[in-house]
Each structure stands twice: as structure tokens, then as C-alpha cells.
């Protein structure tokens, strides 16, 4: 999957602003705006391919809770689906209903201690953008124009900011459209409710 450096993003924002350099204080603002807009793009869709982990084995504790964190594994940002066995392979497998608390995902209709592990499909935690970060190409132009809009707004240039915001939203809409088309042919995000997967286990 393609990426661009934060430096490249920063230089694009400078180009949009028509300046050779920002002040040190403005550099910090740009980074803060970038993190804000990155999270906006990240939250806009639950199945961005680069942040989706499908069917990873996770430990279930004695209270039938799957924690957000587990040693040696990526932290879970959002639980999407939980299965008894490896999903998306050849055979269908029972899918658990669950609810999420600060402890993790609490499985429903499971006898206490009946399962040591389950297979979790989840979205990773939103990463923090720093000066050395790589920006996903699918977010790159949205972030650049949205950050420039934020910069214009900070400078009191609200009309120009509205125009840049609209350009940014179009870039994000285009990427969401592409992701949606892919998702329509992908079973990861599709859940079919049947008598079998609703019954007590």
C-alpha cells in the first residue's frame, strides 16, 4: 500500500499556502491539524484495508472478555466481529454477539470458561502522526487540503477555508467510494443473522 512522508505532506501544505517556510509555532500547528484530520479520515470508514485485521486469534479471560491489548499483538481500536473458529477461510463458523466496555469485548451466550480463544476481526488503534510518520496515500490529499483549510481558518480567511474544506471532502469522498466498492465484494464486513448464530452456545 502506498504512502507519502509527513515531510511531503508538509511541503504540499506549504505549496498550497504559497510560502517557503512556516514559523516554528506554525509547524506545530500543522502537525496538530494533521493529527486531527488523520483521525477524521480514519474514523470515516470502519474497514480501511491497511488498518483492518481479520480473524486474529485472541485470548478470552474467565469472564468471557477479549481485552483491547494482548502481549505481542497489535492493540485493538474497534472490535468488528468475533468468531469461534478461524473465519473467512473455507467453512462457516459461529459468530459471537458482544458488547464493548472499557475492559474489552464481552461475549454473549457463552458458558463461562468454555473457550480459551476466539478469532477477532478488528480495526487497529488510530496512530499518532509525528514528523517521521508515513501518511497513507488514500488520506494524503484530503489531509493536505483539510490542514490548509484549518490554517486559513486560523488566519481568519474563512471564505478561502470553506473552499479548501470542500476540496478536501471531495478527496475523502472519492476514497470512501473506492473503499465501498471493494467492501461490497468482501465478506469481512458482512454479517448474516441466522437462527444458528443467535442460539445459546
PyMOL commands that set and color helices and strands:
alter all, ss='L'
color gray80, all
select helices_A, chain A and resi 6-17+24-43+49-51+137-154+158-184+195-198
alter helices_A, ss='H'
color red, helices_A
select strands_A, chain A and resi 3-5+52-59+65-67+76-83+95-96+98-101+104-107+117-124+134-136
alter strands_A, ss='S'
color yellow, strands_A
deselect
rebuild
show_as cartoon
